[in-house]
């Protein structure tokens, strides 16, 4: 059974995505990059991420996009369905990078130690 490709999902100008991609590249790990800005958020993958990681982990509450939301819009995010709709409308609200590993597992964000264990 062939392994799945390593795919990095995110936004190219995100510093964390840049660090993760550079780290993988420096270790010779070939990775496909999926640009949310150009290609959009793939809905089936988003659904799988929400099921695996949970909407609370996937929602980026520290970024500029979140801070620009009205307090009422922020307070309205109380479940997976609402978070999903918001992430599809504004992909920058997804914590980055989301990495789909060849073994089928998923990570959210960049942690060198965790990445090292997976390679």
Phi, psi and omega in degrees: 000122181288149178280157178285156176288154175278122182236130177254123179254136178169205182237129188298332182269003177285126182301321180292321177296317178301315180297316181296315180295319179294319179299312179297316180298318181296338180259010177069025180268105180293127182226138172275139178252128176251112183272112179302325183291321182270323188253352182078179179266121179288117186300316179299321178292317178302317179298319179293320179297317179298320179291324183277307187266335183089147184293328181296322180285326185280333183280123182273099180269002182257349186275170180299319182300316178296315182295334179280345178292147175298146179307324178295322178291321177296313182295336182284347181278094185237356179205175184297320182296316180292317178298318180301311181299319180294318179294324177292322180286326183224085184303338179294350178277357177271127178297138188235158348282156166261127182240124173263114185273156182303335179276003179093356180278173187222141170232152178236123184091179181239122177223113184304317181297316180294318178298318180300319179295330184276340181274000000 
